[in-house]
Amino acid sequence: MPAVEGAWRAGANLVEVDLRLSSDGIGVVIHDATADRTTTASGEVGRMSATEAAQLEAGSPFSPTFAGTRVPLLADVVAFLADHPGTDLLLELKGDYTTEQAAGVLSTIAASGMADRTVLQTFWPQTIRSLRAADSQAHLGLLVGSHVAPNEVMLPLSAEVGAFACNPRYDLIAADPTLVDRLHAAGMQVYVWTLNEPEQWAEALAWGVDGIITDRPDRLAGWLTATLGQPRPAPAVV
């Protein structure tokens, strides 16, 4: 949760977090499939109950300052953001979700009043299809790696699910900057990832993207303000 609060304090338009499901189907905000790298424990997150996952200590591996920080559940994140207007949620679902599992995630978001302030993104075709089957109105984003063929996969799948956004990796757009205009023409926003240097931010501005996903939201927000002026210039800080 300190990272989510930090993004809010930095003035990020959205905060991006990763989601995996516990053994009892509850959303756990953690990047890896196992707890080994990012917590003081070990084991597969999907084999833990939500209660067990919420006891994982995730601060010490990064800094003594955050010792004792626990892995949050999705309900914790959406509750915080619901009470802190100005920063919305970009939620990445990792792995294949069934329609029932997708519906559970959407229900947690809706219960907090965050449905209109959340974009759900994923690399997994099955998962984005399950999300659309569970909710015809949800804002969906298709994450795209540099290995994906834009014409054969990215554009058709985005159109199939009525994606709100299509979010390609930086080098995919660098190889063909016209992708941004093509995605805009198809009615989608574009959030490029993951850019941490001013030279990359300047390039993304020239491409006309709608959002820049970064590990440095405070620096990006300051750079955009200095470069483009007030108030809260586009593109979005994520």
N, C-alpha and C positions, 0 to 999 in steps of 0.2 A: 503493500500500500504506500510506502514512502515514495516510490517511483511515480505512482499515479498522482499523488498529491503534488509532487515536484513538477510534473508536467502541467498541472493546473496552475500552480504558482508561476510557472514560466510563461504562461499565456498561450499554451498550445490550444489550437482549435479542436483537435481531437487527441485522444491518447490511445495508442495501439497496444493491446495486450493479447497474449496467446491463451487458448483454452483447450483443455483436455478433460475427459470425463472420468469420474471416479467409478469404482466398481458398482456403486448404487446409482449411477447416472446423473450425478451432480457435477456442475461445471467447476473445474479447478483452474485457477489462473497460473499456469506454469508452461514454460516453453518446451522442455524435453519430455520424452516419453517416460523417462526414469527420473528419480529424485537425486541421483548420484552426483551430478555436476553442479547443481545450483542450490543444494541444501546440505545439511549435515547428516542426512540419512541416506538410505539407498533403497532400491526397489522400484518396480513399475507403478506409476501413478494409477493406471487403470485397474490394478489389483488392490488398491487401497480404498477404504470407505471415505466418504467426504470428511467425516470426523477425523480420521487418521491423517488425511492429506492436509487438513487445516492445522494440524499440529507440527507440520514440517517447519524446521527453522531455516529460513532462507537468507538471513542477513549476514551472518558470520563469514560465509564464503566470499563475500564482496568487500566488507569493511567491518571492523570492530564497532564502528559507530552504529551500525544497524543490527548488532547482535540481539537476538530475541525476536526479530521480525518473522512473522509466520507467513506461510503461503496463503494468499487470500482465495476465497471462493468467488465465483462470478457475482453472487448476491451481494458480497461486500463491495465490490467495485461499482456496480450499478447504483447501490445505495449512496455511496459517496458522491458519484457524479450527479445523481438526481438532486442532491443538496448543494451542488456547486455548479450553477449555470455558467456557461461560457466555454466549457470543455466537453465535447461529446465523445462517443466511444467508437473506436474502430476495433472490432473483435475478430481475431483470427482463429478459426476453428481448425484444429490439427487432427488429421485422420479421417477415416470414413465414418459418417454418421448416417443412421437410418432416419426415416421420416419421424419416427417416434422420438428419437434422441434429439433431433433438430427442434421438434416441437417443445421439448422440455427446456431447451436453452432459450427459445423465444418466449416461453411462458415466464421464465425468471426475469427476463428483460422487461416484459410488459408489466409485470407485477410492480416494478419499481417506477413505472411511468417513463421509461427511457426508450420505448420503441421508436419514437420519431427522432431520437437523437443517437441512434446506433446504426452503424453499417457493419454487416457481417461478411467477412471475407474469408476465402479459403483457396488453397491450391487444388483441392480434391473435387473432381467433377461430380462424384456421387453425393458429396456433402452439399454442394451448392444446389444440386437438383432436389435433395431432400429438404433443404431450407425453403426452396420455392414451393414444393409440394405442401409443406406445413403452413405456409403463409404467403398468400398471393401479393401482399403489400409490403413485405419486408424489404429493406434496402440492402441489396446484396452486392458484393464486390468479388470479382474473379482475380486472384493473385496469379501472376504469370512469370515463370522463370525464363532465362535467356535461351533455353533449349526448345521452347514451345514455338511452333509455327503459327504466326499471326493469322494468316488467311485460312489455314486448314483447321485450326483448333480454337484460337483465342476469340476471334470475331464470331464464329458460329455458336460457340458455347455461351458467350456473353449474350448474344441475341436470343438464344433458346430460353434462358432463364430470366430474361428481362432485367439484366444487371443494371444497377444504379451506377456502378463504377467498375472500371477495369484497371488493375494496378500492376503494370509491368515492372520488371527489374530494370534498373538504370541502363545497363548495357544494351538491352533490347531496343529501347528508344534511341539510344546513341547511334545504333546501327541504322535506324530508319526513323528520323524525327517526324516523318509524315504520319506515323502511327497515332500521334496525339490528335491531329486533325481528323483522322478517320474515325477514331473512337468518339470524338465530340460529334461528328456528323451522324453517328449511330445513336446519339442521345445519352452517352455515358460520360461521367467524370473520370479523371485520370489522376491517380495518386502514385507517384514514382517512389521507389525504394532502392536502397537506404543510403541517403546522401548526407555526409557529415562535414564537407569542406565547402568554403565559399565559392570556389571555382565550379563545383558541381551545382551549387544552388543557382549560380548565374546562368549556367547552361539550362537548367530546368525552367527558369524564368523565360528564357528565349523560346523554349519549346511550347510554353503556354499551358503547363500542367495546372491542375486544380489544387493539388496538395503535394507536399514534400514530406516523406517519412524519413525521420532522422533520429539518431541517438542523442542529439544535442538541441532539444527544442528551445532552450533559453538563448543559445547563440543564434539559431536560425531566426527566432522572433526578433532579436535585436538587429540582425543583419537586414531582414526585410524592412523593418521600420527605417533604418538608416538609408536603405537603397531606394525604397518606394515611398516613404513618408507615411503619415497617419491619415485616417484611422485604420487599424488592423488590415493591412494590405493583403491582397491575394498573392500567391496561393496560400492555402491553409497550412499551418504548422502541425505536423502529426508526429 
